[in-house]
């Protein structure tokens, strides 16, 4: 989950935001994830990473 999330953030750094719902749809768009649970875990981790990055930039 973490490796995939970091890879997606590297590939599309400007696409992802700190909004979970938006990230969920982007993960669905860029990956072929079979289960909803896995998709949500990846989107949640991406959301957390984006929030941390924003906090560190301030």
JOHU-V233159 format. One line per field, one symbol per residue. phi: phi as a letter, one per 20 degrees, with the letter a starting at -180 (. if undefined). A space follows every 10 residues. Layout:
BEGIN
phi = ???
END
This chain:
BEGIN
phi = .fffffffff fcfefecedf fffffffffe cdefdfffgf ffffffgfff ffffffff
END
